[in-house]
């Protein structure tokens, strides 16, 4: 699949195709408030090496939802359940 996306430097345009950037901007307040005010138990397991939403987003989550358990996986990127399944499961089960 990556080969297809790379054709004619297509991977350099991929960021233009992802709608979630606009969605995040348009819905930020609503989404953040939902996390801050929910009575649903929250538990974050975060890949700190995620190049898009890694350590800088982890810090924001800790600030905005300080009551939620947070497990930082320092050597993991965007997909903790795939990159570190045992540690991810253990962190989820711990809370």
Secondary structure in CASP SS format (residue, H / E / C, confidence):
PFRMAT SS
TARGET T0000
AUTHOR 0000-0000-0000
METHOD secondary structure of the structure
MODEL  1
X C 1.00
X H 1.00
X H 1.00
X H 1.00
X H 1.00
X H 1.00
X H 1.00
X H 1.00
X H 1.00
X H 1.00
X H 1.00
X H 1.00
X C 1.00
X H 1.00
X H 1.00
X H 1.00
X H 1.00
X C 1.00
X C 1.00
X H 1.00
X H 1.00
X H 1.00
X H 1.00
X H 1.00
X H 1.00
X H 1.00
X H 1.00
X H 1.00
X H 1.00
X H 1.00
X H 1.00
X H 1.00
X H 1.00
X H 1.00
X H 1.00
X H 1.00
X H 1.00
X C 1.00
X C 1.00
X C 1.00
X C 1.00
X C 1.00
X E 1.00
X E 1.00
X E 1.00
X E 1.00
X E 1.00
X C 1.00
X C 1.00
X C 1.00
X C 1.00
X C 1.00
X C 1.00
X C 1.00
X H 1.00
X H 1.00
X H 1.00
X H 1.00
X H 1.00
X H 1.00
X H 1.00
X H 1.00
X H 1.00
X H 1.00
X C 1.00
X C 1.00
X C 1.00
X C 1.00
X E 1.00
X E 1.00
X E 1.00
X E 1.00
X E 1.00
X C 1.00
X C 1.00
X C 1.00
X C 1.00
X C 1.00
X C 1.00
X H 1.00
X H 1.00
X H 1.00
X H 1.00
X C 1.00
X H 1.00
X H 1.00
X H 1.00
X H 1.00
X H 1.00
X H 1.00
X H 1.00
X H 1.00
X H 1.00
X C 1.00
X C 1.00
END
